Amino acid sequence: MREKDPFVLVVDDEEEMRFLACESLKGAGFSVEEARDGVEALSLFERRKPDIVLLDVMMPGMDGFEACAKLRNMPDGGQTPVLMMTGLDDIRSIHHAYEAGATDFVTKPINWVVLGHRVRYMWRASQTVSNLRASEAKNRALVSAIPDLMVRVMKDGRILSYVAAKGADPGIEPQDIEGKNLPEVFPELAEQALGCIELALKNGETQTFEYRVLRSGCMYYYEARVVVSGEDEALTIVRDVSNRKKAEEQIYYLAYYDSLTGLPNRQFLKERLEKAIYRARRHKEQVAALFLDLDRFKRINDTFGHSVGDGLLKDVSERLVRCLRRSDSIARVLDLNGTTVSRLGGDEFVVLLTDYSDIHDVAKVAQRIQNELSMSFKVGGYELFVSVSIGISLYPSDGEDVEKLLKNADIAMYHAKENGRNNYQFYTESMNAAAFEWLVMENSLRKALENGEFNIHYQPQLDIRRGTVTGVEALLRWRHPEFGLVPPSKFIPLAEEAGLIVPIGEYVLRAACKQVKRWQEEGISVTVAVNLSSRQFVQEGLLEAVSLALSDAGIEPGCLKLELTEGTVMQNVAETVSALHKFKAMGLGILIDDFGTGYSSLSYLKRFPLDALKIDRSFVKDITTDQDDAAITKTIIAMAHTLNLKVIAEGVETQEQLDFLYENGCDEIQGYLFSEPLPPEDISRVFSGKGVSVRARLAVKR
């Protein structure tokens, strides 16, 4: 019974550590009992006589060293294996553990996967030693039943006996080495083995060492334990631990490497960056962290699928590694097992540089990365182009620890995104202030809806030839209690990034529909256009949400128009066509907003059930001074009319712009020339003509 179910006493003052150790050992086939401290452990040892003791070093009251020493003086305590668990991995603590009588030690954090194997090996080794001391014949019978090699060696290195157990493959016959000296037979191991033998004979305790052998093109790993077997004589028990080593390597790989690209992961990066900072601090050197993020990578995933996206990430990783290996002439690249770059997840990477001359060297590396990634990639039969935004932080000026250095590099990367993408930015303190303001703004935005800080203004749209108001566009406004009126250009992108745009968009939709109903009750007939964000458009249940907003307000679908950006409708054309036809069947109007800034073509527009195109204000702004903008605007108007679509120009602010649009056939305008966005109570005056400025009324073509 005892051989099949050895009994382990686990001693640790931390309940969580005892639980993890016990569960690991139970799973490995041991019976377990636990103790909270050294005093309780000695009492249990005396009563239960465990086969093995797993003993923590740092405990209140009686620590592990004292408990181990007292256990060795108890009856049956001299031969019981004691494995000490410690977070103290300095040599002094290890010697102290052995002096107290420990058989072996294991450092925290403990690899729970291999703990059971290690404990079982200790137990079997102790059983083997016990039997060897009882009888040489019995020893040989036992050896033949386990997959170990046994070598008895004198203190001077002379080999007394050599036994290859059943299943072992030593590649050496006993007669070839018995009677010879250890250095003669195993020259590469002699110094290490003789040192352990000397220590074992000196203090009477087990000594352990590991070695590896290359045989037939394969690397084999062995663990050797040295125990005293007689006067000036030690027994070395050698076990093939290659499978265990491979398992540990696999666990290490899963813990420290990215499974998709094979690059070091976030945990690996943090540990290596800690070492780089420590070295730089000691030697007064520098470290640079380059935070990379691919621009618009989500669009590639959405357009071509995740398999193509994953293939692109692999190719990007390989290209980064290749180009950074060529940067050694610029700066010494931190050696990360043959690579210099880590993948944090998604499309984010970090590159570390050390001991560079000045920041110009770092800039050259960043520029090289951008140049390398600007060349096309061929993935899954597609030719793809990507760009990268890079943020750079420097040790020690931008941070003296891992977290701060990476955080500031991340902040700089977002600054590069805000500056048009496809560039690199060095971190500055002003960026941190902007990032802090962004965080404060995001936290405020999360509460704005609940606190009633949003309201909606409505900007009228005017028929150029009739001079009549055709409808209004609902535009969200946010009045922050501290910052005042926050521009939509500032908080809408923040809402998109923070994932708040969907509930905010639903609020606008429902509020606009209810406002239309109030105007109708005042005798004003009006249609309202509501913008849908890309996230809102692809959410499940949008059709139901629109229907519910209409029914709750009590208005007809014809009173509502949905505006979508060109980029939104082009993300997934097949699904977009299906969704738009469902909205059209309900009786809703559908407009493409900001037209001319995306990737639409005539063939795609023909498939969409649209009512109108809105020319982006960036073209309208310079149509009277820029020939290209004028040509683009004329083309959009002509193309839209070919498809029987109306054209609305937004951002009209001058008489010259209005004249150009009138002469080239534009149908409607929207902008400050006619009216700014107004609160709901002012819209009735606009419809009656009382709220329109004299300048605007005179400007309208009749």
C-alpha positions, 0 to 999 in steps of 0.5 A: 500500500505504501509503495503505491500511495506514499504519504506526504506531509505538506508544511506551509503557513500560507493556506493558498500554497498548501492548497496548491501543493496538496492538489498537485500531489494528490493528482500525482497519486500521493496521500497528503496531510498538511500542517500550518507551522513547524510545531504542528508539523513535528507533532504530525510527523511523530504520530503519522510517520510520513514518507516525505516532508514538503517544508516551507522555509519562511514561517512565523515562530519556528521556521523551516530550517529549525523544524527540519533540524529538529525532525532529523533528531526524531525517531525515524526522522533521519532517513525521511526525505525533506524537500524545502520550499523557499523563495530565497534562492541565494547560495547562503540560504541553500547551504543553510537548508542543507545544513539543517538536514534538507534532502533537496530544495525547490524555489518559488514560484513552484512549477506545480506541473512537475512537483509531483514527479520530483517528489515521487523521484525523491521518494523512490530514490530514498527507497532505493538508498535504503535498500542498497544499504540493507543488501547489495543483492537486494539493491541489484534486484531493485535496480533492475526494476527501475529505469536508473543507472547506479554508479558506486564511486570512491572519494578518489574517483575510482568506479567500484560498480556500474549497474544499468537498470532495466530500460536504461540505455547507457551505451557503456558496459560495466566491464568497460568502466569498473575499476577505472577512474571517473575522469578517465571515463567521463571527463566532461562530468568528472569535476562536477561529480567529484565535487558532489561526492566530496560534499556528500561524504563531508556532510552526509547529505544528498547532492544533485547535479544535472548534465546533458549528452548529445547522442545520435543527433538528439540531446538527452538530459540526465539528473544525478543524485549522490548519496553516501553508501559507505566509508569514502564511498558514494552512490550516484543514481542517474535518471534520464529526465529528457521527457521532463525537460521537454515538458518544462520547455513546452510549459516555458514556451507557452508562458513566455512566447506568442503562439502565433508568431513565435516571438517573446510575449508580454511577460518575457518582455517585462522580465527582459526589460527589467534586466536591461534597466538593471544593467543600464542603471549599473553601467550608466547606459540607456534603453529605448522602448519602441512601441509599434502598432499597425495602422488600420489593421482591423480593416484587413481583418474585417475585409479579408478574414482573420486567417489573412490577418494572422498570416500578415502578423506572422510576416510582419514579425519575420520582417521586423526580426530581419531588419532589426538584426541589421541594426547592430551597426546603429545600436546594440540590440538587446539579445532576446534569444535571437530576436529583438522584438516582442508581440504584446498581442493583437497588432502591437509589438515592442522593440528594445534597444540598448547602449545607443549613442544618442536618440538619432540612432533610435530614430534611424531604427524607427525609420528603418522599421517603417521603411521595411514594413511599407513594402507590400506583403503577399498573404493568402493570394492578396497583396497587402500594404500596411503602415506602422505608428511608433511611440518611443520612450527612453530610460532613464529620462522617460521612466525608471521602471518597466511599467512607466517606460512601456506606458509612456511609449504607448502614449507616444504611439497614440500621439503618432496615431493622432498625427496622421499615423505612419510616423514615430514620436518620442515621448514628451511630458506634454503627451502625458498631460494630454493622456491624463486629460483623455482619461479624465474625459473618458471617465466623465463620458461614461457618466455623461449619459446618466447625468443628462449632460448630452443634448441635441442640436439640429442643423437645417438643410436647404433646397438651393432652388426652392429656398425651402427647408427640407429637413434637419440633421441631429447633432449631439452636444456635450456640456461638461460640468467642468470643461464646458461645451466639448467639441464632437470632434473631441468626444466622438472618437473617444466614445468610439474607442471606449466602446460607448458610442453604441448606447450614445447612438441609441440615445440620439436615435430615440431623442431625435424621433421623440423631438420630431413627434413634438414638432409634429404636435406644433404643426411642423412637418420635418424629417430628421437625419441621424448618424450611425457609427460603424460600431452601431451599424454592425451591432445585433438588433439595430433593426429592432432598435430603430423600429422601437425608437419609431414606435415609442415616439409614434412617428412614421419611418418616412420621418427618419433618415439614417446617415452612414459614412462611406467607410462604414458601408464599405466594410462588408459590402454583402452584409451592408447591402442586405441591411440597407435593403431591410431599412429601405423596406421599412420606409427609412431614408438612407444617405452616405455621409462624408462622401469622397473620403472613402473607397466607394466605386460606381459599381458598389453604389449601384448596389446600395438602396440610397437616397442621397450623397453628402459631399464632405466639407473638406471638398466644399471648403476650397471648391472656389480656390482648389481645382482638384476639389472643384473637379471632385465635387463636380464629379460627385454631383454628376455621378449621383444624378446618374444614379438618381441620387440627391446631393447635399453639400455640408459645410457651406459657409460663403456666398461663393461656395453657394454660387458654385454648388448652384451652378453645378447642380447641387440639390441641397446645402447645409452649413453656417451660411444658412444656419448653425446647429440650433436647439429644438425650440429654435427650429420652428422659427427656421421653418417659418423663416423668422430664424434665418439670418438676413445674409443667408436668406439673400444668399439663397438662389430663388 
